Amino acid sequence: MRRRKEMKFSTVIVVLITGFVLLFADILIYLIIMLNVTSVDYPSSREILANLTFKNGTYELKRQETKKIREKNYFAMLIDDGGNIVWSESLPDKLYKTYTLKDVAGFTRYYLEDYPVRTYVADEGLLVIGEKTDKVWKYTLEYGSERMRTAILIIPLLFVINAVVLITVPVTLQRRRQRQKEEERTEWIAGVSHDIRTPLAIIMGNAETISNLTEDEEIKKKADLIEKQGIRLRTLVENLNLSSKLDFGLGKFEKKEIKLSRFLRKIITELMNQAEDERYEFELEIDDSLQDIQVKANENLFERAVINLIINAMRHNPECCKIEVKLYKNIKNVLILEISDNGKGVAEEFLKELNCKGYEWNTANGPHGLGLKIVKQVAGFHRWKVEFAKNKKNGFICRFSLK
């Protein structure tokens, strides 16, 4: 679960960074394009009016300004208050006429006979400068104040919606792809586990048969060794299958009320019968007041966690050890399940690592393999607190705080 959360978080960060980079790049590209595109360079109205003189009843423009207008393929005219053209330069023939107020209102906002023009108010009248080609798009945009206020409110909202879409779509696709991979991996592990069970059962059955039929002590020892290693391999396969389901949250683990005293006695009895080894001593201690107490848990997961702890004690103490299982309430009235041994214990560094949050999601767990990893995963699934420590008798101890 943590791995999936970290993957999701990293995906969101990548998408956010990508989105902001794209936004910055878009703005930068737009600015570069706008700066490099030649804007419409109309002749200066101030220069025209400054170089336009009235002599002998007519207006004349100096040769230098006339040359500028002609070279840039523009035209210009001066209209008096009566709508008459009193001066012009390079004016198209069809524009020679008397202009009414309606005409002026029209070409001031839009086009003059399809020619884009600009108008300037002067003392002499109305100066009109136009472009002869189709290089200019001229449109007048008009918005009501209410619409502008609405737009100001909507634009940030649209930005947020865009950001949400930018995040949600890639994350959803990523989660779908990751979910598919997780399911394929879990199915593959489950398939391999299933395929191993049958030949493993045959091997263990034959080893037991050989041990029962032969009188040769050497052969008996080898048969027993095969059977024990078969049991270990079966446990490993079961742990691997279970760990993959817990890792990716793909298993359906239902909870029900479990009577703890009967549950613990059953597990210890089965392990004692399975081990048949006098080197290991088992002790179950349950307070009288807790004989009938129940907890809500998934029995298969809980059983696997307890079995893993006991097998872990046996495997790491091959010479001998005493394994104690206790059920009691502490001074805070919290129900505690304690599984301990008096074996050789573990290193302080490993205990710190084991008690660290997230140990159960680490890919490498050293010599303890999947056993203790699953113990922590099971505790996390049930929202139980689990603690590992050194036993007072120089061994290893695990405490579950059960809800």
Secondary structure, DSSP 8 states (H G I E B T S, - for coil): -HHHHHHHHHHHHHHHHHHHHHHHHHHHHHHHHHHHS-------HHHHHHTEEEETTEEEE-HHHHHHHHHTTEEEEEE-TTS-EEEEES--GGG-S---HHHHHHHHHSEETTEEEEEEEETTEEEEEEESSS----------HHHHHHHHHHHHHHHHHHHHHHHHHHHHHHHHHHHHHHHHHHHHHHHHHHHHHHHHHHHHHHHHHHHHH---HHHHHHHHHHHHHHHHHHHHHHHHHHHHHHHHT------EEEEHHHHHHHHHHHHHHHH--TTEEEEEEE-GGGTT-EEEE-HHHHHHHHHHHHHHHHHT-SS-EEEEEEEEE-TT--EEEEEEE-SS---HHHHHHHHSTTGGG-S--GGGTTHHHHHHHHHHHHT-EEEEEE-TTSSEEEEEEE-
